[in-house]
Amino acid sequence: MDTMTAAKHMENTGKLYNAADLAAELNVSARVASGYLCNIRLSNKYNTEDDGLPARRVRVLKITGHASSDLWKLALGIKRSAA
């Protein structure tokens, strides 16, 4: 599990998440989920919205950029799968 996987899950569900909710769905600790949420919120790669403090919840609206595997597929002329 990594930040990108967590972000894809969040984007697919379209729900607002706090650390406890994300931890329960991804079967990771709340501490790890909190790290994912922090990375997602602060990175330019992810377009997010949140409902503010206190008890901030985050929603991933869009993921921008390409994963390295997508770049290899592009370089080799392989069609990208629908995300």
PyMOL commands that set and color helices and strands:
alter all, ss='L'
color gray80, all
select helices_A, chain A and resi 3-13+19-26+30-42+68-76
alter helices_A, ss='H'
color red, helices_A
select strands_A, chain A and resi 46-50+58-63
alter strands_A, ss='S'
color yellow, strands_A
deselect
rebuild
show_as cartoon
